[in-house]
């Protein structure tokens, strides 16, 4: 009997602890929440889930899963951009623009075009790093003005088929310069974006080059000279006639 006493005591203690937990007299050990992925990685994971290889967005699925986009947008709303390095800040605002466009389109989905959403670019406010901005302000004040880099026009995707294809890989501060160059090469060698007609000796280019001509001029190169530096040997002769094809504002929707 004496040898079995400690076992009996342990059993009683276990029963007492279980009873206390049931009655709320004790709390279970806290389980630590898994750490959040860094914001660029979380953004890439989101794009991989909702954006296809052609850069089209499954807005229907985004709308059916509202908690996921809301959680991602919340991180862009609350990040302190002032604490970021210049490269990290550029990557942050590039990603923020693309994420917020998806969020805003999904909020008004189904829609045929962002142009059918009143105030989409110039009146509706979004919050980024604690600031309320329009999408136009986000593009101009947080990217075009401080960084003076025309390559951003091939990285920002405004929800239209006329835009460059949305890259499923988010921008990362210590890689953003190389990523922007890779993106420019992809876009400026895309036959749907730069339409070369060798037989007619002409090329049709996006109206982006007309709308943002001052940005390209500031880089020292415009038109074909700017485009050719990213075409990896597939240069367009300077003698080719240049035309602007109409911008396609249809939604970049993956249905």
N, C-alpha and C positions, 0 to 999 in steps of 0.2 A: 504493500500500500504506500509506503513512504517513497518508494522509487517512482511511483506514478503521479505523485503530487505536483511536481513542476509542470508535467504535461497538462494536468487538469487546470492549473493556474493559467497557463498560456491559452488554453481553449476558452476559459472564462474571459480573459482579456480581449481576445479576438471578437467574442460575442458582444462584449461591452462596447468595443469600438464600432462594430457594425450597427449596433442599436443607436449609438450616439450620432452616427452619420445619418441614419434614417430620421432621427428626431431633430436634425439640424443643430445638434450640439457641437459638431465639429465640421470642418470643411475638408474636402478632398484636396490633395496636393495639386497646386496650380500647374497646368500644362502650358508651356510656352508656345506662343503662336509661331509658325514658321516665318523666317525673315522674308520680307518682300524683295523681289528681284529688283536690281537697279532699273531706273525708269526706261532707259533705252532698250534694255533686254525685255522688259515687260511690254513695251510698245512693239518690238519685233514679234514677240509671241502673239500679240493681238492681231497684227497684220497677217501673220502666217495663217491664222484661223479664219479671218474674214475677207482677205484679199487674195485673188487668184494670181496666177503667174503672168497674166496679161495686164495686171494692175487694176482690174475691175473689183468693185466692192460689193459684197453680199449685204446690201442695206436691209433687206428683209430679215436676215438672220441677226444683224446688229440690233434691229428694233425688237426682235423677239427675245433678245438677251440683254435687257437694258441695264442690269446691274454691272455687267462687265465694262461697258463703255463708260458708265457713270463713275466707276471706281478709277478707271484710267484717267478720265478728265479731271477728277478730283485731285489727282497727284500733280497734274499740270497747273491746276488752279492754286495749289498751296506751296509749290516749290519756290524757294527764295532765289530768284535768278541773280540777284546782286552778289551772291556769294560764289557764283560760278566764274571760272576762267572765261576768256573771250571765246575760245574754241568750244567749250562746254555750253556756253550761252547760245552760240550760233546753232549748235546741234539741237539744243533744247527748244528753241523757237521754231526751227524747221519741223521738228517732230510735232510740236504743239499745233502748228497750223494744220498739218495733215490730219491729226487726230480730231481736232475741233471741227474741221469740215465734215468728216464722217459723222461725228456726233450731231451736228446741226442738220445735215441731210436726213439722218435717221429720225430725228425729232419731227420732221415734216414729211416723212415717207408715207405713202408713195408720192413721188413727184417726178415729173418728166424732165425737169431741168432746175438747176439752182436759180436760173433767171425767173422761174415761176414762184420762187419763195421771196416775198416782199422783204426788202432790206437785207438780203442775205450777206452781202459784202460790206455795205456802207452804213447800215443803221443798227442792225441787230448786234447786241453786245455779248461778248464772251469774256470769261475771266481767265487771265494767264498770269501766273506768278503774282497774284494779288491785285492785278490791274484789270480794269474793265476796258476792253478795246473792241473795235470792229475788226473783222478779218482784214479789211484794207489797211487799218492802222497797224495790225500785227505784222503784215507784210512790209509796209513802208518804214514804220518807226523802229521796229525791232530787228529787221533783217536788211532791207535795201539801204537805208541811210547809214547805219553804223558799219556795215561790212563791205559795201560797194563791190559786190561780187555777182556778176550776171549769171553765174552758174546756178544761183538759187532759183532762177526761173525754170530750170529743168528738174528741180527737186520739189517745188511746191505744187500740189495737185488740188485744184479747186472744185473737184466733183464733176468735171465735164470730160467728155470723150476727146475734146480738143486739147486737153492738157497732156503733158508728158505722162507716161505710164507710172503709176504709183509704185515706188520701190517697196518691197515687203520687208526690207532690212532698215531698221531705224538708224538715224545718224548718231554717231558717238563722238564725243569731243576730241579725243586723241587720234581719231581717224577721219574727221569730217572733211578735211581738205582733199584727201585721197578719194573719199566717197563721192564728193561733189564732182571730181574729175571723171570718175568711173560712170557716174550718172549722166554727165554731159555727153560722154562718148556713146553711151547706150542710146540716148535720145536723138543725138544728131546723126546717128547712123541708122536710125529707124526709118525705113522707107515710107511708113505711114505719116511720119512727122516731117521729114525732109524728102520731098517727092521730086526725084530727078528724072527728067525725060531726055535721054541722050539723043533720041532721034530728032526731037524738036530743038535741042540745045537750049533747054530752059529748065529752071528749077522752081518749084513752088514751096514756099516756106511758111511757117506759122505766123499768124498776126502778132504773136508775142514779140517778134523782132521789131514790129512797127510800134506797138504800144509802149515798149520799154527801150526804145532806141537810145535815149540819153544814157541809160545804164551801160549799153554795149559800147557806145562811143567813149564813155569814160574809161573803158578797159583798154582803149587804143585800137580796137579792131571792131568792125561792124560787118553785117551781112555775111557774104560768102567767106571773107577773110576770117571772121570769127568762127564760123561753122567748120571750115576746113581744118583748123588746128586740132579738132577732136575726131577727125574721120579716119585716122589710121591708114593713110595711103589711098583712101577712096576720095581724093579731093575733087571738088567740082570746079571745072574751068572757069576762070574769071570772066570769060567772054559769054557765059551763059546768061540768058535773060532771067531776071528774078521777078517772081510774082508772089502775092500773098493769097493763100487759099482761105475760104471762109471758115471761121472758127466754129467747131461743132460743140454746141452747148448741151447736147443730149447728156443725160446722166450716165456716169461711168458705172453703171449698175450691172452686177453679175446676177442674172435672173435664173 
